[in-house]
């Protein structure tokens, strides 16, 4: 039993995802690297991390190609809302965080996402300092 608690403590990426999942309206969240390899995910309501990661990378790359043509720097975050969902994509170093929430979720979700990003950045600095720019 002790080993399980230690494993959970050590998996700070999963802790950040579970923190997001505590918020009302969050359907799922995923952290993946820039090649689409899933690092951790939280699934609810049929959220499929394996489908989201490559499609979000494609969307991110296309948006950044447009940003470059506009003479702008690459996007660090993307927010897409449709009648059903509120999808937030945030680049954190070599990782990408995607949060899929119900469109009716209140704006305080942004605060929760910001805190989760801080948790991920802290873990990256502490555990993988050579990967952090």
N, C-alpha and C positions, 0 to 999 in steps of 0.2 A: 504493500500500500504506500509506503514511503517513497518508493521509486516512482510511482505514478505522480505523486505530488511534485517531486523534483522535476520530472519530465515536463509537467504543465508549467512550472515556474520558468524552466529554461526556454520554452517555446513562446517567446515574447511576441512573435508575429501573430500566433494564434490568439494570444491574450488580447492584442489590439483588435482582431477581428471579432472576438466574442464581446468586447466592449462595445463595438458598433452594433452587434446583434441584439444588445440589450435595449436599444432604442426602438420605440414603437414605429412600425412601418418599414423597417429594414427587411428586405426580402433575401438579401445575400450580399456577400462581400468576398473579394479574392485579392491576394497579393501574388504577383508573378514577376519574373525577371523580363528583361527586354527582348528575350527570345521566345517568350510565351510559356516558359516552364512554371507551373503553379508551385508556389512556395507554401501557401496556406489558403484555406477557404472556409467560409461559413455558408451553409446552404439552407434555405427555407423556400417554401412556395415554388419548388421546381427550379430554383436557380442552379444553373450548370456552369461551374467555373471553367471546365475544359472547353466549352463553347465560347464563353465570354472572352477569355484571354487572347486567342488569335484574332478575333473580330475587333476587339478594342485596340489591339496593336495596329491593325489595318486602318482603323478610323484615325488613330493618333498620327500615324505616318502620313496619311492623306491630308489631314489638317495642317501638319507641319510643313508639308510641301507647299500648300497654299500660303501659309504664313511667310515662308521664305520668298515666294514670288511677290508678296506684298512688302518685302523688305523688313519684316518683323522677326523677332526672336522666336524660337520654338515655344509652343504652348506647354506650360507646366501643369495646367489643369483644364479639364473640359467638363462642362455640365450640359446634359441633354435632358430635356423634359418632354414627355409626350402625355397623352391623356391618362395613361396607366402608370408610368414609371418616371423616376427621377434618378438618372444615372450620373454618377460623379466619377471622373477619372483623374487621378493625381499621380504625377511622376515624382518618385522619391529616390534620387540617385539612379541606381541601376534597376530599381524596382518600380512597379506600377500597382497602385491600389485602385480597385474599382468597387464602388458601393452602389447597389441597386436597391432603391427604396420605392415605396408607393408614392405616387405623385401628390397625395394628400398629406404626406408627412410634413410637419411644420419646419420652419426655417432654422430652428435650433439644431437640426441635424448637422448643419454646417459646423457648428461648434464641436459637436461630437466627432465629426470627421477630422477636424483640426487637431483635436486631442489625440486621436488615433495616429495621425501622421507624426505628431511629436513622439509618441511611444515607439513608432517604427524607426524614426530617425535616431532616437536615443539608443535603441538596440543596435542599429547599424554602427553607430560611433563606438559603442562599448565592445561589441563582439567582432565587428569586421572593419576596423579603422582604415585599412588600406583600400577599401572599396569606396569610402566616402571622400568626395572631392571637396 
